[in-house]
Amino acid sequence: MAGLAGHFKVDKSLAMEMQASLTLNGKEVGSFKGIHWWTTSFNPRVQGVKASDLKAQFTVNFGNNKQMYQDFKAEWDKKDSRWTFNDNNCSAKLNF
């Protein structure tokens, strides 16, 4: 799809260490860890399951960018209790 090629260009300097984990009834069915600007996790072989049986966990490590971490934390800490923050290593974790 040549017409969509421009939609996939990003500033790679914005990439950060991210982690994603997807579990079904306590068993991991998808995971990812790496340097990216956006991440998700899914397993195309796992279909027809109830959303209530799935759990997801996403972690973003802001590395040395303490200001970005502080800004992110200030924005989301009070808005969504699913986020937890680690000030020691500038990381944020979302569980749902």
Residue pairs with C-beta under 8 A, 6 or more apart in sequence:
10 37
10 38
11 37
12 37
14 37
15 35
15 36
15 37
16 35
16 36
16 37
16 60
16 61
16 62
16 63
16 65
17 33
17 34
17 35
17 60
17 61
17 63
18 32
18 33
18 34
18 35
18 36
18 38
18 39
18 58
18 59
18 60
18 61
19 31
19 32
19 33
19 39
19 57
19 58
19 59
19 61
20 30
20 31
20 32
20 33
20 39
20 40
20 41
20 56
20 57
20 58
20 59
21 28
21 30
21 31
21 41
21 56
21 57
21 58
22 28
22 29
22 30
22 31
22 41
22 42
22 43
22 54
22 55
22 56
23 29
23 54
23 55
23 56
24 46
24 49
24 53
24 54
25 53
29 43
29 46
30 41
30 42
30 43
30 46
31 41
32 39
32 40
32 41
39 58
41 56
55 95
55 96
56 94
56 95
56 96
57 93
57 94
57 95
58 93
58 94
59 91
59 92
59 93
59 94
60 72
60 91
60 92
60 93
61 89
61 90
61 91
62 68
62 69
62 72
62 90
62 91
62 92
63 90
64 90
65 90
66 90
69 90
69 91
69 92
72 92
73 85
73 92
76 83
76 92
77 83
77 85
80 94
82 94
82 95
82 96
83 92
83 93
83 94
84 92
84 93
84 95
85 91
85 92
85 93
86 92
86 93
